[in-house]
């Protein structure tokens, strides 16, 4: 996440009680080419939620559309508010 993206973390924290779960689907760096929003790598996700969160799981996923040529690689993260 960019520094401006990280500024939304307090909003996520306010939205979830302790133990609350955030399911996050974002574009992955595994997607070839430069089309679409900025892609994130797995470590960047973990680093972005290092303070006050428990990253329970990050798995490879796919954004699916009704146009097969527009599928995109993604990360599906399960993140628990710990503090």
Buried (B, 14 or more C-beta within 10 A) or exposed (E): BEEEEEEEBEEBBEEBEEEEEBEBEBBBBBBEEEEEEEBBEBEBBBBBBEEEBBBEEBEEBBBEEEEEEEEBBBBBBBBBBEE
